[in-house]
Amino acid sequence: MSVMKKATTAVAGSLFLVGMAAGPSMAADNTTINDGLVNVTVGDVTILEDVNVAVAADVTAQICGVDLGPVAVLGEAVDATGTKSVVCLDNDGPIAVTQN
């Protein structure tokens, strides 16, 4: 094999490996933090997906039987940080607000 073919093969192989390593890391984060949208889950089931924080807070507060204000603040914190937060526990599992 000529030197040029060896060099081309080595460069192509290196680029392939770099592409394989960079591809998954770039595609791993598909959330949009601080976009005003969150999800609400009951146990493992998503009941609201990509909804406004105010809507999620209203529904979650009604399900849990708690005041709306603190749940709205909690929803905004989840949207800003991406950290899941459990509002209350139900017979079907935890009622949680998660980042969309």
N, C-alpha and C positions, 0 to 999 in steps of 0.2 A: 504494500500500500504506500502511495506517495506521501510525502510530508504534508502537502496541501490537503489531501483527503483526511489524513489523521487529524490535522488541526481543525478542519471543518467539522469533523465528527465530534471532536472534543468540545468545541464551542457549542454546537447544536445540542449535545448532551447536557452541557452545563446550563444552557438556557432552558431546556426542558425541565431540569430539576429545580431551577429557580422558579419557573412558572408553576410547577406543582406545589412548591412550598408557599408561594405567595398567593395563589388562587384561593385556597380555603380560608386563609386568614382574612382576606379582604371580603369574602362573602359571609363570614360568620356573624357579623353584627348587622342584622336587618331591622333593628328597632329604631324608632325615631324618638329620641328623648326630647321632652319639652315641646311636644306638638299639640298638647291639649287633648289628646286622645288616650284612652286606657281600655282595658278589658276587665270584665267582672266574671269571676268563676265561682261555681258552687261545686266543691269537691274537685273532680277532674273534668267537669263540664263547663265550657265557656257559654255563659248566658247572654253576655253583651260583648261585642267585639268592635274595637275601633270607634268607641263612642266618646262624646264630649265628657270631660271630667264632671261637669255639673249633672249630667244625666246619670252617669255611673254613681255619683254620690247620692242622688235622689233615690234611685232604685235600691242601692245597697242599704241606705238608712231605713227604707221601708221594710225590706226583708229582715233586717236585724232589729228593728224597733228601737233605733237610737236617733239622736239629734242629727240633723243634716249638716250643720256647721263643721263639727270636727271631722266628719267623713269627707266633706269637700276639701278641707285642708289636707287630709291624708291622701286623697286622690291627686291633688296637685303635687304633693311630695313624691308620690310614686311616679308621676309623669316626669318630674324633674330629675329624679335619681335613677329610675329604672328598677328600684327595689320593690319586690312584692310585699304586700301588706295584708294581713288577715284582719278583717273588721270584726267578725264574730263567728261562732260555730253553730251549725245547724245540724239536724238529723242526717242530712245528705252530705255533710262535710263542711270544711271551712269556707266561709264567704270571703273571697279575697279580691283585691284590686291589683292588677298587674299592668306592666307597660305593654303597649300594643306592638 
